[in-house]
Amino acid sequence: MRGSFEHAYQLLTSYFAEVRLVDPDFLFDIQTTSCKDKRFTRCFWCFGPPKKTYKLLRPVVVLDRTFLKGRYRGTLLTAIVIDPSNHIFQLAFSIIDSETIEN
């Protein structure tokens, strides 16, 4: 996404709604602070195909995280599983604001 971070976070809901038009099984949840200021705190998303094939994967889920840099710092969490052919399969993603983690 181009532009400011504020504008990009405002577009998340509409972006995820567009993805849902292509993938009806797409799951997402965006959480903000209060109704007044609507400050981003965290979001979660999972595409439909990984959700449907999860029962075929090995019962081990690995969580990995990386730190986001820039004006809005946070953590990107990734849930990863291994398929029967020993290939890495990304299951879900979550972005958490750094101030939310500290609180």
Summary of the structure (lengths in Angstrom):
residues: 103
radius of gyration: 15.2
end to end distance: 28.4
largest distance: 48.8
contacts: 247
relative contact order: 0.17
helix: 31%
strand: 39%
